[in-house]
């Protein structure tokens, strides 16, 4: 990766991380409510029966209430579990599922692990991001787990990145291995960028 792109990504991630840490508890709760409403509407619109979603950290727009309610409604949700080889395993979310701290301090489910290909038959992927631009380019957190997953999927369903409203930017720095998303979910809106992935 050219150093200029790497530097731009690092600087933008640092800025976003700092902004997220400054959010009040009330702003976080309000954002989580908004994310839940947006994801509920998206799932209904797409007729989703099986999907993947991530468990948000305290700094990320909250997805946990959505996951809990969706499981209660009978939607099969696969949660990512990081691996040392840079791939993701998956575990099915349950209403009484235990959560532990995984690699990099990320919240991950405790339970039976399904391999990386388990995600191949879902109707929707909901993934974390630091920022997204209108072309669907997503700035992740630099470890490449989701780019590898998306890049390896033969028939990729719609992919929506979850960010705060201020993180939908005019442009994000990107490199050849970065995978675009088909949509963006923020606490106030859902933006569908393209009906199919490039």
C-alpha positions in Angstrom: 0.0 0.0 0.0 1.4 3.4 -0.9 2.5 5.2 2.2 0.3 8.3 1.4 -2.8 6.1 1.5 -1.7 4.3 4.6 -1.0 7.6 6.3 -4.3 9.1 5.3 -6.2 6.1 6.6 -4.3 6.1 9.9 -5.0 9.9 10.4 -8.7 9.5 9.6 -9.1 6.5 11.9 -7.4 8.4 14.7 -9.7 11.4 14.2 -12.8 9.3 14.1 -11.7 7.3 17.2 -11.2 10.5 19.1 -14.6 11.9 18.0 -16.4 8.8 19.1 -14.7 8.8 22.5 -16.1 12.3 23.1 -19.7 11.3 22.6 -21.9 11.6 25.6 -23.8 8.6 27.0 -27.1 10.2 25.9 -25.7 10.6 22.3 -24.7 6.9 22.3 -28.1 5.7 23.6 -29.9 7.9 21.0 -27.7 6.5 18.2 -28.3 2.9 19.3 -32.1 3.5 19.2 -31.7 5.0 15.7 -29.6 2.2 14.5 -32.1 -0.4 15.8 -35.0 1.4 14.0 -33.0 1.7 10.7 -31.9 -1.9 10.8 -35.4 -3.2 11.7 -36.8 -1.3 8.7 -34.0 -2.6 6.4 -34.5 -6.2 7.5 -38.3 -5.9 6.9 -37.7 -4.2 3.5 -35.3 -7.0 2.3 -37.3 -9.8 3.8 -34.2 -11.0 5.7 -34.4 -14.4 7.4 -30.7 -14.9 8.0 -28.0 -12.3 8.3 -24.7 -11.4 9.9 -24.2 -8.5 12.2 -21.4 -7.4 14.6 -21.6 -6.8 18.3 -20.8 -3.1 18.8 -18.1 -1.9 21.2 -18.9 1.0 23.5 -17.4 3.4 20.9 -19.4 2.1 17.9 -23.0 2.9 17.0 -25.0 0.4 19.0 -26.1 -2.9 17.4 -26.7 -5.1 20.4 -30.4 -4.2 21.0 -31.1 -4.8 17.4 -29.4 -8.3 17.6 -31.3 -9.2 20.7 -34.7 -8.2 19.3 -34.0 -9.8 15.9 -33.1 -13.1 17.5 -36.3 -12.9 19.5 -38.2 -12.3 16.2 -36.8 -15.5 14.8 -34.1 -14.0 12.5 -30.9 -16.2 12.3 -28.0 -13.9 13.1 -24.3 -14.9 12.6 -21.9 -13.0 14.8 -18.2 -12.7 13.8 -15.4 -14.2 15.8 -11.9 -13.1 14.9 -9.1 -15.6 14.0 -5.4 -15.3 14.1 -5.2 -16.0 10.4 -7.2 -12.9 9.5 -10.4 -14.7 8.7 -13.6 -14.7 10.6 -15.4 -17.6 12.1 -19.1 -17.2 12.9 -21.4 -18.1 15.8 -25.2 -18.1 15.8 -26.6 -15.4 18.1 -28.9 -16.8 20.9 -31.1 -15.0 23.3 -29.1 -16.2 26.2 -25.7 -16.1 24.5 -22.6 -15.3 26.5 -20.3 -12.5 25.2 -16.6 -12.5 25.9 -13.7 -10.3 24.9 -12.1 -11.7 21.8 -8.9 -10.7 19.9 -8.3 -6.9 19.9 -10.7 -6.5 22.8 -13.7 -7.0 20.5 -17.0 -8.4 22.0 -17.6 -11.9 20.6 -20.1 -14.6 21.2 -19.1 -17.7 23.2 -20.4 -20.9 21.6 -20.1 -23.3 18.8 -17.9 -21.8 16.0 -18.9 -22.2 12.4 -16.2 -21.8 9.8 -15.6 -18.8 7.5 -18.0 -20.1 4.8 -21.0 -20.2 7.2 -21.7 -16.6 6.1 -22.1 -17.5 2.5 -25.9 -18.2 2.7 -27.0 -15.1 4.6 -29.5 -12.5 3.1 -27.7 -9.5 4.5 -24.3 -8.5 6.0 -24.1 -5.7 8.5 -20.5 -4.7 9.2 -18.6 -2.1 11.2 -16.8 0.8 9.7 -14.9 4.0 10.6 -16.3 5.9 7.6 -18.0 5.4 4.3 -18.3 7.5 1.2 -21.0 7.8 -1.5 -19.3 5.4 -3.8 -19.5 2.7 -1.1 -15.8 2.7 -0.2 -15.5 1.8 3.4 -12.7 2.7 5.8 -12.4 -0.2 8.3 -10.2 -0.3 11.4 -7.1 -1.7 9.5 -7.2 -5.4 10.2 -8.9 -6.4 7.0 -11.2 -9.1 8.4 -14.3 -7.9 6.6 -12.5 -7.0 3.4 -11.1 -10.6 3.3 -14.6 -12.0 4.0 -16.3 -9.9 1.3 -13.6 -10.5 -1.2 -13.9 -14.3 -0.8 -17.7 -14.5 -1.2 -18.8 -15.8 -4.5 -22.4 -14.6 -4.3 -22.3 -11.7 -1.9 -25.7 -10.4 -0.5 -26.2 -6.7 0.2 -23.6 -5.3 2.6 -24.4 -2.3 4.8 -21.8 -0.5 6.9 -22.9 1.0 10.3 -21.5 4.5 11.1 -22.5 7.7 12.8 -24.0 10.4 10.6 -20.8 12.5 10.7 -18.8 9.5 9.3 -20.5 9.5 5.9 -17.7 11.5 4.1 -17.3 12.8 0.6 -14.3 10.5 0.1 -12.4 7.9 2.1 -8.8 6.8 1.2 -8.9 3.4 -0.3 -6.6 0.8 -1.7 -7.0 -2.1 -4.2 -7.9 -4.7 -1.5 -10.7 -2.5 0.0 -14.1 -3.9 -0.6 -17.1 -1.5 -1.3 -20.4 -1.8 0.5 -23.9 -1.6 -1.0 -25.3 0.7 1.6 -24.8 2.7 4.8 -26.9 2.7 8.0 -26.6 5.7 10.4 -28.8 6.5 13.4 -31.0 8.7 11.2 -31.0 7.1 7.7 -30.3 4.2 5.5 -28.6 4.9 2.2 -28.7 2.3 -0.5 -25.8 3.0 -2.8 -26.0 0.2 -5.4 -28.4 -2.7 -5.9 -25.4 -5.1 -6.5 -21.8 -5.1 -5.4 -19.2 -4.2 -8.0 
